[in-house]
């Protein structure tokens, strides 16, 4: 009988520890913090605050400005930041190495230069989401939906960045082209 209880305790302890959340890595901590949010309210499946921000996405708001016509590495950084904001079980965006492989198909360049474009949408918390009791933050920094709230705590934010695959030209003669498989 003692063996039975001992094995029962061991098996229950093993089950409990196998479901423990990994908070020792940055990815594990982010998963832990955002795990309790209702993903149905995140209409795009991407939450800006969940991202690992290589760059601020604020300048890339969907309006064509000098801020979102960027160098290729900045476009890669906006893509990576957007990619890591995914709250879905499976990320629908291609991994960054696949993006790089697709870009590399057009290298070395001639005087016809393709433009890579990253566009999409993501959600972000409204600035007053906590003060208006739309979400709550627990003592261990976990975010929770507030039951019975009257508003969605998320904004919809467009995202746009464009970059030529080449930025230095030996002569002033070149042509820009848009390739469908360079729209990300």
C-alpha positions in Angstrom: 0.0 0.0 0.0 2.9 2.4 0.8 4.3 1.7 -2.7 1.0 2.5 -4.2 0.8 5.9 -2.4 4.4 6.6 -3.2 3.9 5.9 -6.9 0.7 8.0 -6.9 2.5 11.0 -5.3 5.4 10.6 -7.8 3.1 10.4 -10.8 1.0 13.4 -9.6 4.1 15.5 -9.0 5.4 14.6 -12.4 2.1 15.6 -14.1 2.0 18.9 -12.1 5.6 19.8 -13.0 5.1 18.9 -16.7 2.4 21.6 -16.9 4.5 24.2 -15.2 5.0 27.4 -17.2 8.6 28.1 -18.2 9.3 31.7 -17.0 13.1 31.4 -17.1 13.4 32.4 -20.8 12.1 35.6 -22.3 9.7 33.7 -24.6 8.4 31.6 -21.7 7.9 34.8 -19.6 6.0 36.5 -22.4 3.8 33.4 -22.9 3.1 33.4 -19.1 2.2 37.1 -19.0 -0.3 36.9 -22.0 -1.7 33.4 -21.5 -4.9 34.4 -19.8 -6.1 36.9 -22.4 -9.0 36.0 -24.6 -7.5 35.7 -28.1 -10.9 36.2 -29.7 -10.8 39.9 -28.9 -7.4 40.2 -30.7 -8.9 40.4 -34.2 -5.6 40.3 -36.1 -4.0 37.5 -34.0 -1.1 39.8 -33.3 -0.6 42.0 -30.2 2.1 44.7 -30.3 2.9 44.4 -26.6 3.6 40.7 -27.1 6.3 41.4 -29.6 10.1 41.3 -29.2 10.7 44.8 -30.5 13.8 45.2 -32.7 12.3 48.5 -33.8 9.4 50.6 -32.7 6.5 50.0 -35.0 5.0 53.5 -34.3 6.4 55.2 -37.4 5.1 52.3 -39.6 1.5 53.2 -39.2 0.2 52.6 -42.7 0.7 56.1 -44.0 3.3 56.6 -46.7 5.9 58.8 -45.1 9.7 59.2 -45.0 9.7 57.1 -41.8 8.4 54.0 -43.5 10.6 54.1 -46.6 13.5 52.4 -45.0 16.7 50.3 -45.5 16.3 46.6 -46.0 17.5 45.7 -42.5 14.9 48.0 -41.0 12.2 46.3 -43.0 13.5 42.9 -41.7 13.4 44.3 -38.2 9.7 45.5 -38.6 8.9 42.1 -40.0 10.5 40.2 -37.1 8.8 42.5 -34.6 5.4 41.8 -36.2 6.2 38.1 -36.4 6.9 37.8 -32.7 3.7 39.6 -31.8 1.7 36.5 -32.8 -0.9 35.3 -30.3 -2.2 32.5 -32.4 -1.4 28.8 -31.9 0.3 28.7 -35.3 1.9 31.8 -36.8 0.6 32.5 -40.3 3.6 34.6 -41.3 6.7 33.0 -42.8 9.7 32.7 -40.5 12.4 35.4 -40.9 14.8 32.9 -42.5 12.3 32.2 -45.2 11.9 36.0 -45.8 15.7 36.3 -46.1 15.8 33.4 -48.5 13.1 35.0 -50.7 15.0 38.3 -50.7 18.3 36.5 -51.6 16.7 35.1 -54.7 17.0 38.6 -56.2 20.6 39.1 -55.3 23.0 40.1 -56.8 21.2 43.1 -58.2 21.4 44.8 -61.5 20.1 48.3 -62.3 16.6 46.9 -61.9 15.9 47.1 -58.2 13.0 45.2 -56.5 11.1 46.9 -53.7 10.3 44.7 -50.6 7.1 45.7 -48.8 5.9 44.6 -45.4 2.3 45.5 -44.6 -0.3 44.2 -42.2 -2.3 44.9 -39.2 -1.9 44.2 -35.5 -3.7 45.0 -32.3 -2.3 47.0 -29.4 -3.7 47.8 -26.0 -5.6 51.1 -25.7 -3.6 53.5 -23.6 -6.4 53.6 -21.0 -7.2 49.8 -21.0 -6.1 49.3 -17.3 -7.5 52.6 -15.9 -10.8 52.0 -17.6 -10.9 48.5 -16.1 -10.8 46.7 -19.5 -7.9 44.5 -18.5 -6.2 43.9 -15.1 -2.6 43.1 -14.1 -2.0 40.6 -11.3 0.9 40.8 -8.8 3.0 38.5 -10.9 2.4 40.7 -14.0 -0.1 38.4 -15.6 -2.7 40.2 -17.8 -6.3 39.2 -17.4 -9.5 40.2 -19.2 -12.0 41.9 -16.9 -15.3 40.0 -17.0 -18.3 42.0 -18.2 -16.3 44.8 -19.7 -18.2 47.1 -22.1 -15.4 47.8 -24.6 -12.7 45.9 -26.4 -9.3 46.9 -24.8 -7.5 46.7 -28.2 -6.9 49.2 -31.0 -6.4 48.1 -34.6 -3.1 49.4 -36.0 -2.0 49.2 -39.6 1.6 48.5 -40.4 3.6 49.4 -43.6 7.3 49.6 -44.5 9.0 49.5 -47.9 12.6 49.1 -48.8 14.6 48.7 -52.0 16.9 45.7 -52.0 19.7 48.0 -53.0 20.4 51.5 -51.7 23.7 52.4 -53.4 23.9 52.9 -57.1 27.1 53.4 -59.2 25.2 55.5 -61.7 22.0 57.5 -61.6 20.3 55.0 -64.0 18.1 52.4 -62.3 14.6 51.2 -62.3 12.4 50.2 -59.4 10.1 47.1 -59.7 7.5 45.6 -57.5 7.6 41.8 -57.4 4.5 40.0 -56.0 6.6 37.6 -53.9 8.3 40.5 -52.1 5.1 41.6 -50.5 5.2 40.3 -46.9 
